[in-house]
Amino acid sequence: METLTFTTTEVEKVIYTGKVHITGGRDGGNAKSSDEQLNIKLATPGTKQEGTNPEQLLAAGWSACFISAMGIAASKMRIKLPADAAMNTEVDLGSNSEGYLLQARLNVSLPGLDPEVAQQLVEAAHATCPYSKATRGNINVTINLV
């Protein structure tokens, strides 16, 4: 089998590699990480099947990464990221005449921060978060400060 590689920016140093083995796909499959810290059932969105789906996993990963990116930005700005900083992230699976696609809404809560400072943190995080970089220009993304 031929290996397909799509590269835009070269990684100079690998910091971590997440390894997950998937069986069965989103319709009743299973996802298990090599370190066994993740072991979950997969289910088709909108069904009563037990399990999560790729859209929920993307939302969780992106949110965790984004909050960490805001923490780094806050440190550089010499401000404290609120301990109760939170996100409600929504990833839509949709379709059009060309097939399936995704779109996302990142709803960011930064209680107690001046709105202008909060906006700067969100912009800095979106510029540096690897998930934001990976999706930039590929899917519609809306970021709301709530």
C-alpha positions as CSV (number, residue, x, y, z in Angstrom):
1,M,0.0,0.0,0.0
2,E,1.3,3.4,-0.9
3,T,1.7,6.0,1.9
4,L,-0.1,9.3,1.4
5,T,1.4,12.3,3.2
6,F,-0.1,15.8,3.1
7,T,2.3,18.4,4.6
8,T,2.0,22.2,4.9
9,T,4.4,22.9,7.8
10,E,7.2,20.6,8.9
11,V,7.3,19.5,12.5
12,E,10.8,20.0,13.8
13,K,10.4,18.2,17.1
14,V,7.8,15.7,18.1
15,I,6.7,16.4,21.7
16,Y,4.1,13.6,22.1
17,T,2.3,11.1,19.9
18,G,-1.2,10.0,20.7
19,K,-1.8,6.4,19.5
20,V,-5.3,5.1,19.2
21,H,-6.6,1.9,17.7
22,I,-10.1,2.1,16.3
23,T,-12.3,-0.8,15.3
24,G,-15.8,-0.6,13.8
25,G,-15.9,3.1,13.2
26,R,-18.5,5.5,14.5
27,D,-21.3,2.9,14.3
28,G,-20.7,0.7,17.3
29,G,-16.9,0.7,17.2
30,N,-14.4,1.1,19.9
31,A,-11.4,3.5,20.4
32,K,-8.5,2.4,22.7
33,S,-5.3,4.3,23.2
34,S,-2.0,2.5,23.3
35,D,-1.5,3.4,27.0
36,E,-5.1,2.3,27.8
37,Q,-6.0,5.7,29.3
38,L,-8.7,6.0,26.7
39,N,-11.1,3.1,26.0
40,I,-14.5,4.1,24.8
41,K,-17.4,2.9,22.7
42,L,-18.2,4.8,19.6
43,A,-21.7,5.6,18.4
44,T,-23.4,7.4,15.5
45,P,-24.5,10.9,16.5
46,G,-28.2,11.2,17.1
47,T,-28.8,7.5,17.9
48,K,-29.5,5.9,21.2
49,Q,-26.4,3.7,20.9
50,E,-24.1,3.8,24.0
51,G,-20.9,5.7,23.2
52,T,-19.4,8.9,22.1
53,N,-18.7,10.1,18.5
54,P,-15.8,11.8,16.7
55,E,-17.5,15.2,16.9
56,Q,-17.6,15.1,20.7
57,L,-14.0,13.9,20.8
58,L,-12.9,16.8,18.6
59,A,-14.8,19.3,20.7
60,A,-13.2,17.9,23.9
61,G,-9.7,17.8,22.5
62,W,-9.9,21.3,20.9
63,S,-11.4,22.8,24.1
64,A,-8.7,21.4,26.3
65,C,-5.9,22.5,24.0
66,F,-7.5,26.0,23.6
67,I,-7.8,26.6,27.3
68,S,-4.1,25.6,27.7
69,A,-3.2,28.0,24.9
70,M,-5.1,30.8,26.7
71,G,-3.0,29.9,29.8
72,I,0.2,30.3,27.9
73,A,-1.0,33.6,26.4
74,A,-2.1,34.8,29.9
75,S,1.4,34.0,31.2
76,K,3.1,35.9,28.4
77,M,0.7,38.9,29.1
78,R,1.5,38.6,32.8
79,I,-2.1,38.1,33.8
80,K,-3.7,35.2,35.6
81,L,-6.1,33.0,33.6
82,P,-9.3,32.7,35.7
83,A,-9.4,29.4,37.6
84,D,-13.0,28.9,36.4
85,A,-12.1,29.6,32.7
86,A,-14.3,27.2,30.7
87,M,-15.5,26.4,27.2
88,N,-18.6,25.0,25.7
89,T,-17.6,23.8,22.2
90,E,-20.0,22.6,19.6
91,V,-18.8,20.7,16.5
92,D,-21.5,20.2,13.8
93,L,-21.4,17.3,11.4
94,G,-23.2,18.6,8.3
95,S,-23.4,18.0,4.6
96,N,-23.7,19.9,1.3
97,S,-23.7,18.9,-2.4
98,E,-20.0,17.9,-2.1
99,G,-20.4,15.6,0.9
100,Y,-19.9,15.7,4.7
101,L,-18.2,18.6,6.5
102,L,-17.7,20.1,9.9
103,Q,-18.2,23.5,11.5
104,A,-17.6,24.6,15.0
105,R,-18.5,27.2,17.7
106,L,-16.1,27.8,20.6
107,N,-18.0,29.5,23.4
108,V,-15.3,30.8,25.8
109,S,-16.0,31.9,29.4
110,L,-13.4,34.0,31.2
111,P,-15.2,35.3,34.3
112,G,-13.7,38.4,35.9
113,L,-11.5,39.4,33.0
114,D,-11.9,42.7,31.3
115,P,-13.6,42.0,28.0
116,E,-10.8,43.6,26.0
117,V,-8.2,41.5,27.8
118,A,-10.4,38.4,27.3
119,Q,-10.6,39.1,23.6
120,Q,-6.8,39.4,23.4
121,L,-6.4,36.0,25.1
122,V,-8.9,34.3,22.8
123,E,-7.2,35.8,19.7
124,A,-3.8,34.7,21.0
125,A,-5.0,31.2,21.8
126,H,-6.7,30.8,18.4
127,A,-3.4,31.9,16.7
128,T,-1.3,29.3,18.6
129,C,-3.6,26.3,19.5
130,P,-2.7,23.4,17.3
131,Y,-6.4,22.4,16.8
132,S,-7.2,25.9,15.6
133,K,-4.2,25.8,13.3
134,A,-5.3,22.4,11.9
135,T,-8.8,23.6,11.2
136,R,-8.0,27.2,10.0
137,G,-9.2,27.7,6.4
138,N,-10.7,24.2,6.4
139,I,-14.0,24.6,8.4
140,N,-16.1,27.5,9.5
141,V,-15.3,28.4,13.1
142,T,-17.0,31.0,15.3
143,I,-15.5,32.0,18.6
144,N,-17.8,33.7,21.2
145,L,-16.9,35.2,24.5
146,V,-19.7,34.4,26.8
